[in-house]
Amino acid sequence: AISEGETIYVIDPDKCTECVGQFESSKCVEICPVDCCIPDPDHQETREQLLEKWKQLHPGETPTVT
């Protein structure tokens, strides 16, 4: 979901699940040394929507955190 851009890292909203389904909290937010991982107001999703996206990205797998 995260790739390196020319000068910044870019998060693909079509692949980012905010770690729902995998972890209790967003890992990018936890490890970013400059607190730059902030929610995009143009791509707000509910926990249920994020979990559904996780299931689509990981077919046949069971989420470890729901």
PDB file of N, CA, C and O in Angstrom:
ATOM      1  N   ALA A   1       0.818  -1.196   0.000  1.00  0.00           N
ATOM      2  CA  ALA A   1       0.000   0.000   0.000  1.00  0.00           C
ATOM      3  C   ALA A   1       0.859   1.258   0.000  1.00  0.00           C
ATOM      4  O   ALA A   1       0.393   2.329  -0.387  1.00  0.00           O
ATOM      5  N   ILE A   2       2.123   1.133   0.436  1.00  0.00           N
ATOM      6  CA  ILE A   2       3.017   2.292   0.503  1.00  0.00           C
ATOM      7  C   ILE A   2       4.119   2.123  -0.529  1.00  0.00           C
ATOM      8  O   ILE A   2       4.737   1.063  -0.636  1.00  0.00           O
ATOM      9  N   SER A   3       4.355   3.194  -1.292  1.00  0.00           N
ATOM     10  CA  SER A   3       5.441   3.165  -2.268  1.00  0.00           C
ATOM     11  C   SER A   3       6.235   4.459  -2.169  1.00  0.00           C
ATOM     12  O   SER A   3       5.759   5.459  -1.630  1.00  0.00           O
ATOM     13  N   GLU A   4       7.440   4.423  -2.694  1.00  0.00           N
ATOM     14  CA  GLU A   4       8.307   5.588  -2.639  1.00  0.00           C
ATOM     15  C   GLU A   4       8.046   6.472  -3.850  1.00  0.00           C
ATOM     16  O   GLU A   4       8.186   6.035  -4.992  1.00  0.00           O
ATOM     17  N   GLY A   5       7.667   7.717  -3.590  1.00  0.00           N
ATOM     18  CA  GLY A   5       7.486   8.682  -4.660  1.00  0.00           C
ATOM     19  C   GLY A   5       8.795   9.411  -4.911  1.00  0.00           C
ATOM     20  O   GLY A   5       9.837   8.999  -4.400  1.00  0.00           O
ATOM     21  N   GLU A   6       8.761  10.489  -5.692  1.00  0.00           N
ATOM     22  CA  GLU A   6       9.985  11.237  -5.989  1.00  0.00           C
ATOM     23  C   GLU A   6      10.578  11.869  -4.738  1.00  0.00           C
ATOM     24  O   GLU A   6      11.789  11.809  -4.523  1.00  0.00           O
ATOM     25  N   THR A   7       9.733  12.473  -3.916  1.00  0.00           N
ATOM     26  CA  THR A   7      10.240  13.151  -2.715  1.00  0.00           C
ATOM     27  C   THR A   7       9.553  12.695  -1.435  1.00  0.00           C
ATOM     28  O   THR A   7      10.009  13.020  -0.339  1.00  0.00           O
ATOM     29  N   ILE A   8       8.465  11.948  -1.560  1.00  0.00           N
ATOM     30  CA  ILE A   8       7.721  11.480  -0.387  1.00  0.00           C
ATOM     31  C   ILE A   8       7.240  10.053  -0.623  1.00  0.00           C
ATOM     32  O   ILE A   8       7.231   9.563  -1.752  1.00  0.00           O
ATOM     33  N   TYR A   9       6.848   9.410   0.444  1.00  0.00           N
ATOM     34  CA  TYR A   9       6.201   8.107   0.315  1.00  0.00           C
ATOM     35  C   TYR A   9       4.725   8.340   0.034  1.00  0.00           C
ATOM     36  O   TYR A   9       4.138   9.306   0.522  1.00  0.00           O
ATOM     37  N   VAL A  10       4.132   7.459  -0.749  1.00  0.00           N
ATOM     38  CA  VAL A  10       2.742   7.609  -1.169  1.00  0.00           C
ATOM     39  C   VAL A  10       1.954   6.381  -0.722  1.00  0.00           C
ATOM     40  O   VAL A  10       2.394   5.247  -0.912  1.00  0.00           O
ATOM     41  N   ILE A  11       0.795   6.616  -0.132  1.00  0.00           N
ATOM     42  CA  ILE A  11      -0.079   5.528   0.299  1.00  0.00           C
ATOM     43  C   ILE A  11      -1.215   5.391  -0.707  1.00  0.00           C
ATOM     44  O   ILE A  11      -1.942   6.350  -0.967  1.00  0.00           O
ATOM     45  N   ASP A  12      -1.364   4.207  -1.264  1.00  0.00           N
ATOM     46  CA  ASP A  12      -2.426   3.925  -2.235  1.00  0.00           C
ATOM     47  C   ASP A  12      -3.707   3.614  -1.461  1.00  0.00           C
ATOM     48  O   ASP A  12      -3.783   2.578  -0.801  1.00  0.00           O
ATOM     49  N   PRO A  13      -4.711   4.485  -1.526  1.00  0.00           N
ATOM     50  CA  PRO A  13      -5.940   4.257  -0.763  1.00  0.00           C
ATOM     51  C   PRO A  13      -6.702   3.005  -1.196  1.00  0.00           C
ATOM     52  O   PRO A  13      -7.525   2.491  -0.438  1.00  0.00           O
ATOM     53  N   ASP A  14      -6.436   2.507  -2.411  1.00  0.00           N
ATOM     54  CA  ASP A  14      -7.097   1.279  -2.863  1.00  0.00           C
ATOM     55  C   ASP A  14      -6.494   0.034  -2.221  1.00  0.00           C
ATOM     56  O   ASP A  14      -7.113  -1.030  -2.232  1.00  0.00           O
ATOM     57  N   LYS A  15      -5.291   0.157  -1.661  1.00  0.00           N
ATOM     58  CA  LYS A  15      -4.621  -0.977  -1.029  1.00  0.00           C
ATOM     59  C   LYS A  15      -4.483  -0.824   0.480  1.00  0.00           C
ATOM     60  O   LYS A  15      -4.252  -1.808   1.183  1.00  0.00           O
ATOM     61  N   CYS A  16      -4.620   0.388   0.979  1.00  0.00           N
ATOM     62  CA  CYS A  16      -4.447   0.629   2.411  1.00  0.00           C
ATOM     63  C   CYS A  16      -5.713   0.242   3.173  1.00  0.00           C
ATOM     64  O   CYS A  16      -6.812   0.686   2.842  1.00  0.00           O
ATOM     65  N   THR A  17      -5.540  -0.588   4.192  1.00  0.00           N
ATOM     66  CA  THR A  17      -6.661  -0.977   5.053  1.00  0.00           C
ATOM     67  C   THR A  17      -6.479  -0.417   6.457  1.00  0.00           C
ATOM     68  O   THR A  17      -7.180  -0.810   7.389  1.00  0.00           O
ATOM     69  N   GLU A  18      -5.509   0.525   6.601  1.00  0.00           N
ATOM     70  CA  GLU A  18      -5.169   1.080   7.908  1.00  0.00           C
ATOM     71  C   GLU A  18      -4.845  -0.046   8.883  1.00  0.00           C
ATOM     72  O   GLU A  18      -5.035   0.088  10.092  1.00  0.00           O
ATOM     73  N   CYS A  19      -4.359  -1.145   8.343  1.00  0.00           N
ATOM     74  CA  CYS A  19      -3.956  -2.361   9.074  1.00  0.00           C
ATOM     75  C   CYS A  19      -5.127  -3.095   9.722  1.00  0.00           C
ATOM     76  O   CYS A  19      -4.913  -4.025  10.500  1.00  0.00           O
ATOM     77  N   VAL A  20      -6.368  -2.689   9.412  1.00  0.00           N
ATOM     78  CA  VAL A  20      -7.539  -3.426   9.894  1.00  0.00           C
ATOM     79  C   VAL A  20      -7.472  -4.826   9.287  1.00  0.00           C
ATOM     80  O   VAL A  20      -7.225  -4.981   8.091  1.00  0.00           O
ATOM     81  N   GLY A  21      -7.692  -5.830  10.113  1.00  0.00           N
ATOM     82  CA  GLY A  21      -7.604  -7.212   9.667  1.00  0.00           C
ATOM     83  C   GLY A  21      -6.273  -7.848  10.005  1.00  0.00           C
ATOM     84  O   GLY A  21      -6.157  -9.073  10.047  1.00  0.00           O
ATOM     85  N   GLN A  22      -5.271  -7.022  10.245  1.00  0.00           N
ATOM     86  CA  GLN A  22      -3.930  -7.531  10.497  1.00  0.00           C
ATOM     87  C   GLN A  22      -3.395  -7.127  11.873  1.00  0.00           C
ATOM     88  O   GLN A  22      -2.792  -7.946  12.568  1.00  0.00           O
ATOM     89  N   PHE A  23      -3.613  -5.864  12.271  1.00  0.00           N
ATOM     90  CA  PHE A  23      -3.073  -5.336  13.522  1.00  0.00           C
ATOM     91  C   PHE A  23      -4.122  -4.489  14.238  1.00  0.00           C
ATOM     92  O   PHE A  23      -5.128  -4.100  13.645  1.00  0.00           O
ATOM     93  N   GLU A  24      -3.881  -4.210  15.507  1.00  0.00           N
ATOM     94  CA  GLU A  24      -4.801  -3.390  16.299  1.00  0.00           C
ATOM     95  C   GLU A  24      -4.759  -1.918  15.895  1.00  0.00           C
ATOM     96  O   GLU A  24      -5.751  -1.206  16.041  1.00  0.00           O
ATOM     97  N   SER A  25      -3.607  -1.459  15.384  1.00  0.00           N
ATOM     98  CA  SER A  25      -3.461  -0.056  14.995  1.00  0.00           C
ATOM     99  C   SER A  25      -2.634   0.036  13.714  1.00  0.00           C
ATOM    100  O   SER A  25      -1.970  -0.923  13.320  1.00  0.00           O
ATOM    101  N   SER A  26      -2.682   1.189  13.078  1.00  0.00           N
ATOM    102  CA  SER A  26      -1.958   1.406  11.823  1.00  0.00           C
ATOM    103  C   SER A  26      -0.453   1.416  12.074  1.00  0.00           C
ATOM    104  O   SER A  26       0.043   2.241  12.841  1.00  0.00           O
ATOM    105  N   LYS A  27       0.260   0.519  11.444  1.00  0.00           N
ATOM    106  CA  LYS A  27       1.708   0.413  11.650  1.00  0.00           C
ATOM    107  C   LYS A  27       2.455   1.613  11.093  1.00  0.00           C
ATOM    108  O   LYS A  27       3.451   2.030  11.685  1.00  0.00           O
ATOM    109  N   CYS A  28       2.013   2.186   9.974  1.00  0.00           N
ATOM    110  CA  CYS A  28       2.719   3.338   9.415  1.00  0.00           C
ATOM    111  C   CYS A  28       2.695   4.504  10.399  1.00  0.00           C
ATOM    112  O   CYS A  28       3.683   5.227  10.528  1.00  0.00           O
ATOM    113  N   VAL A  29       1.579   4.687  11.089  1.00  0.00           N
ATOM    114  CA  VAL A  29       1.464   5.759  12.078  1.00  0.00           C
ATOM    115  C   VAL A  29       2.415   5.502  13.239  1.00  0.00           C
ATOM    116  O   VAL A  29       3.039   6.432  13.749  1.00  0.00           O
ATOM    117  N   GLU A  30       2.530   4.243  13.659  1.00  0.00           N
ATOM    118  CA  GLU A  30       3.389   3.902  14.789  1.00  0.00           C
ATOM    119  C   GLU A  30       4.869   4.106  14.492  1.00  0.00           C
ATOM    120  O   GLU A  30       5.616   4.535  15.371  1.00  0.00           O
ATOM    121  N   ILE A  31       5.307   3.807  13.267  1.00  0.00           N
ATOM    122  CA  ILE A  31       6.741   3.857  12.990  1.00  0.00           C
ATOM    123  C   ILE A  31       7.215   5.134  12.312  1.00  0.00           C
ATOM    124  O   ILE A  31       8.423   5.358  12.225  1.00  0.00           O
ATOM    125  N   CYS A  32       6.321   5.969  11.834  1.00  0.00           N
ATOM    126  CA  CYS A  32       6.728   7.192  11.133  1.00  0.00           C
ATOM    127  C   CYS A  32       7.420   8.140  12.118  1.00  0.00           C
ATOM    128  O   CYS A  32       6.819   8.541  13.114  1.00  0.00           O
ATOM    129  N   PRO A  33       8.678   8.501  11.845  1.00  0.00           N
ATOM    130  CA  PRO A  33       9.416   9.351  12.784  1.00  0.00           C
ATOM    131  C   PRO A  33       8.988  10.813  12.781  1.00  0.00           C
ATOM    132  O   PRO A  33       9.368  11.560  13.683  1.00  0.00           O
ATOM    133  N   VAL A  34       8.211  11.241  11.797  1.00  0.00           N
ATOM    134  CA  VAL A  34       7.816  12.648  11.723  1.00  0.00           C
ATOM    135  C   VAL A  34       6.300  12.843  11.738  1.00  0.00           C
ATOM    136  O   VAL A  34       5.809  13.913  11.379  1.00  0.00           O
ATOM    137  N   ASP A  35       5.572  11.832  12.144  1.00  0.00           N
ATOM    138  CA  ASP A  35       4.112  11.922  12.267  1.00  0.00           C
ATOM    139  C   ASP A  35       3.428  12.461  11.013  1.00  0.00           C
ATOM    140  O   ASP A  35       2.565  13.334  11.101  1.00  0.00           O
ATOM    141  N   CYS A  36       3.810  11.944   9.855  1.00  0.00           N
ATOM    142  CA  CYS A  36       3.211  12.448   8.615  1.00  0.00           C
ATOM    143  C   CYS A  36       2.104  11.558   8.068  1.00  0.00           C
ATOM    144  O   CYS A  36       1.477  11.911   7.069  1.00  0.00           O
ATOM    145  N   CYS A  37       1.848  10.421   8.690  1.00  0.00           N
ATOM    146  CA  CYS A  37       0.761   9.547   8.233  1.00  0.00           C
ATOM    147  C   CYS A  37      -0.535  10.031   8.865  1.00  0.00           C
ATOM    148  O   CYS A  37      -0.839   9.737  10.021  1.00  0.00           O
ATOM    149  N   ILE A  38      -1.276  10.768   8.083  1.00  0.00           N
ATOM    150  CA  ILE A  38      -2.531  11.333   8.572  1.00  0.00           C
ATOM    151  C   ILE A  38      -3.668  10.878   7.662  1.00  0.00           C
ATOM    152  O   ILE A  38      -3.447  10.634   6.476  1.00  0.00           O
ATOM    153  N   PRO A  39      -4.865  10.764   8.195  1.00  0.00           N
ATOM    154  CA  PRO A  39      -6.006  10.344   7.366  1.00  0.00           C
ATOM    155  C   PRO A  39      -6.279  11.335   6.236  1.00  0.00           C
ATOM    156  O   PRO A  39      -6.160  12.547   6.415  1.00  0.00           O
ATOM    157  N   ASP A  40      -6.639  10.814   5.094  1.00  0.00           N
ATOM    158  CA  ASP A  40      -6.997  11.625   3.937  1.00  0.00           C
ATOM    159  C   ASP A  40      -8.499  11.866   3.986  1.00  0.00           C
ATOM    160  O   ASP A  40      -9.273  10.914   3.887  1.00  0.00           O
ATOM    161  N   PRO A  41      -8.930  13.115   4.137  1.00  0.00           N
ATOM    162  CA  PRO A  41     -10.369  13.386   4.236  1.00  0.00           C
ATOM    163  C   PRO A  41     -11.151  12.984   2.988  1.00  0.00           C
ATOM    164  O   PRO A  41     -12.370  12.823   3.051  1.00  0.00           O
ATOM    165  N   ASP A  42     -10.470  12.821   1.859  1.00  0.00           N
ATOM    166  CA  ASP A  42     -11.142  12.406   0.625  1.00  0.00           C
ATOM    167  C   ASP A  42     -11.316  10.895   0.531  1.00  0.00           C
ATOM    168  O   ASP A  42     -11.986  10.405  -0.378  1.00  0.00           O
ATOM    169  N   HIS A  43     -10.711  10.143   1.471  1.00  0.00           N
ATOM    170  CA  HIS A  43     -10.783   8.677   1.442  1.00  0.00           C
ATOM    171  C   HIS A  43     -11.119   8.119   2.820  1.00  0.00           C
ATOM    172  O   HIS A  43     -10.422   7.230   3.311  1.00  0.00           O
ATOM    173  N   GLN A  44     -12.163   8.619   3.444  1.00  0.00           N
ATOM    174  CA  GLN A  44     -12.562   8.124   4.755  1.00  0.00           C
ATOM    175  C   GLN A  44     -13.370   6.845   4.593  1.00  0.00           C
ATOM    176  O   GLN A  44     -14.273   6.765   3.761  1.00  0.00           O
ATOM    177  N   GLU A  45     -13.025   5.831   5.415  1.00  0.00           N
ATOM    178  CA  GLU A  45     -13.723   4.549   5.361  1.00  0.00           C
ATOM    179  C   GLU A  45     -14.001   4.072   6.779  1.00  0.00           C
ATOM    180  O   GLU A  45     -13.234   4.349   7.701  1.00  0.00           O
ATOM    181  N   THR A  46     -15.095   3.362   6.940  1.00  0.00           N
ATOM    182  CA  THR A  46     -15.414   2.791   8.246  1.00  0.00           C
ATOM    183  C   THR A  46     -14.542   1.563   8.483  1.00  0.00           C
ATOM    184  O   THR A  46     -13.924   1.038   7.557  1.00  0.00           O
ATOM    185  N   ARG A  47     -14.500   1.118   9.723  1.00  0.00           N
ATOM    186  CA  ARG A  47     -13.750  -0.100  10.054  1.00  0.00           C
ATOM    187  C   ARG A  47     -14.295  -1.285   9.253  1.00  0.00           C
ATOM    188  O   ARG A  47     -13.528  -2.130   8.792  1.00  0.00           O
ATOM    189  N   GLU A  48     -15.615  -1.345   9.088  1.00  0.00           N
ATOM    190  CA  GLU A  48     -16.231  -2.425   8.327  1.00  0.00           C
ATOM    191  C   GLU A  48     -15.799  -2.380   6.858  1.00  0.00           C
ATOM    192  O   GLU A  48     -15.523  -3.420   6.260  1.00  0.00           O
ATOM    193  N   GLN A  49     -15.740  -1.189   6.284  1.00  0.00           N
ATOM    194  CA  GLN A  49     -15.299  -1.048   4.894  1.00  0.00           C
ATOM    195  C   GLN A  49     -13.831  -1.460   4.747  1.00  0.00           C
ATOM    196  O   GLN A  49     -13.459  -2.124   3.779  1.00  0.00           O
ATOM    197  N   LEU A  50     -13.006  -1.063   5.713  1.00  0.00           N
ATOM    198  CA  LEU A  50     -11.589  -1.419   5.671  1.00  0.00           C
ATOM    199  C   LEU A  50     -11.399  -2.927   5.805  1.00  0.00           C
ATOM    200  O   LEU A  50     -10.546  -3.507   5.132  1.00  0.00           O
ATOM    201  N   LEU A  51     -12.187  -3.564   6.668  1.00  0.00           N
ATOM    202  CA  LEU A  51     -12.099  -5.012   6.831  1.00  0.00           C
ATOM    203  C   LEU A  51     -12.539  -5.724   5.552  1.00  0.00           C
ATOM    204  O   LEU A  51     -11.934  -6.719   5.155  1.00  0.00           O
ATOM    205  N   GLU A  52     -13.578  -5.223   4.918  1.00  0.00           N
ATOM    206  CA  GLU A  52     -14.035  -5.814   3.652  1.00  0.00           C
ATOM    207  C   GLU A  52     -12.959  -5.664   2.573  1.00  0.00           C
ATOM    208  O   GLU A  52     -12.732  -6.585   1.788  1.00  0.00           O
ATOM    209  N   LYS A  53     -12.303  -4.514   2.536  1.00  0.00           N
ATOM    210  CA  LYS A  53     -11.213  -4.308   1.575  1.00  0.00           C
ATOM    211  C   LYS A  53     -10.077  -5.294   1.861  1.00  0.00           C
ATOM    212  O   LYS A  53      -9.500  -5.865   0.936  1.00  0.00           O
ATOM    213  N   TRP A  54      -9.754  -5.493   3.154  1.00  0.00           N
ATOM    214  CA  TRP A  54      -8.705  -6.450   3.526  1.00  0.00           C
ATOM    215  C   TRP A  54      -9.049  -7.840   2.996  1.00  0.00           C
ATOM    216  O   TRP A  54      -8.191  -8.535   2.452  1.00  0.00           O
ATOM    217  N   LYS A  55     -10.305  -8.237   3.157  1.00  0.00           N
ATOM    218  CA  LYS A  55     -10.739  -9.558   2.686  1.00  0.00           C
ATOM    219  C   LYS A  55     -10.603  -9.678   1.168  1.00  0.00           C
ATOM    220  O   LYS A  55     -10.248 -10.742   0.662  1.00  0.00           O
ATOM    221  N   GLN A  56     -10.881  -8.602   0.443  1.00  0.00           N
ATOM    222  CA  GLN A  56     -10.742  -8.623  -1.016  1.00  0.00           C
ATOM    223  C   GLN A  56      -9.273  -8.697  -1.429  1.00  0.00           C
ATOM    224  O   GLN A  56      -8.941  -9.328  -2.432  1.00  0.00           O
ATOM    225  N   LEU A  57      -8.394  -8.053  -0.658  1.00  0.00           N
ATOM    226  CA  LEU A  57      -6.967  -8.062  -0.964  1.00  0.00           C
ATOM    227  C   LEU A  57      -6.287  -9.364  -0.554  1.00  0.00           C
ATOM    228  O   LEU A  57      -5.210  -9.689  -1.054  1.00  0.00           O
ATOM    229  N   HIS A  58      -6.919 -10.117   0.362  1.00  0.00           N
ATOM    230  CA  HIS A  58      -6.346 -11.361   0.887  1.00  0.00           C
ATOM    231  C   HIS A  58      -7.362 -12.499   0.777  1.00  0.00           C
ATOM    232  O   HIS A  58      -7.775 -13.052   1.796  1.00  0.00           O
ATOM    233  N   PRO A  59      -7.771 -12.857  -0.445  1.00  0.00           N
ATOM    234  CA  PRO A  59      -8.784 -13.909  -0.603  1.00  0.00           C
ATOM    235  C   PRO A  59      -8.317 -15.236  -0.008  1.00  0.00           C
ATOM    236  O   PRO A  59      -7.164 -15.637  -0.168  1.00  0.00           O
ATOM    237  N   GLY A  60      -9.241 -15.903   0.680  1.00  0.00           N
ATOM    238  CA  GLY A  60      -8.947 -17.202   1.262  1.00  0.00           C
ATOM    239  C   GLY A  60      -8.269 -17.140   2.615  1.00  0.00           C
ATOM    240  O   GLY A  60      -8.086 -18.173   3.260  1.00  0.00           O
ATOM    241  N   GLU A  61      -7.888 -15.939   3.062  1.00  0.00           N
ATOM    242  CA  GLU A  61      -7.242 -15.785   4.363  1.00  0.00           C
ATOM    243  C   GLU A  61      -8.259 -15.313   5.396  1.00  0.00           C
ATOM    244  O   GLU A  61      -9.298 -14.751   5.051  1.00  0.00           O
ATOM    245  N   THR A  62      -7.948 -15.546   6.645  1.00  0.00           N
ATOM    246  CA  THR A  62      -8.793 -15.095   7.740  1.00  0.00           C
ATOM    247  C   THR A  62      -8.097 -13.942   8.445  1.00  0.00           C
ATOM    248  O   THR A  62      -6.923 -14.061   8.798  1.00  0.00           O
ATOM    249  N   PRO A  63      -8.795 -12.824   8.659  1.00  0.00           N
ATOM    250  CA  PRO A  63      -8.158 -11.715   9.364  1.00  0.00           C
ATOM    251  C   PRO A  63      -7.754 -12.128  10.779  1.00  0.00           C
ATOM    252  O   PRO A  63      -8.475 -12.870  11.445  1.00  0.00           O
ATOM    253  N   THR A  64      -6.605 -11.644  11.227  1.00  0.00           N
ATOM    254  CA  THR A  64      -6.149 -11.962  12.577  1.00  0.00           C
ATOM    255  C   THR A  64      -6.763 -11.032  13.606  1.00  0.00           C
ATOM    256  O   THR A  64      -6.848 -11.374  14.785  1.00  0.00           O
ATOM    257  N   VAL A  65      -7.193  -9.857  13.166  1.00  0.00           N
ATOM    258  CA  VAL A  65      -7.849  -8.876  14.034  1.00  0.00           C
ATOM    259  C   VAL A  65      -9.102  -8.402  13.317  1.00  0.00           C
ATOM    260  O   VAL A  65      -9.038  -8.018  12.149  1.00  0.00           O
ATOM    261  N   THR A  66     -10.248  -8.425  14.005  1.00  0.00           N
ATOM    262  CA  THR A  66     -11.486  -7.976  13.351  1.00  0.00           C
ATOM    263  C   THR A  66     -12.108  -6.797  14.033  1.00  0.00           C
ATOM    264  O   THR A  66     -13.152  -6.310  13.597  1.00  0.00           O
TER     265      THR A  66
END
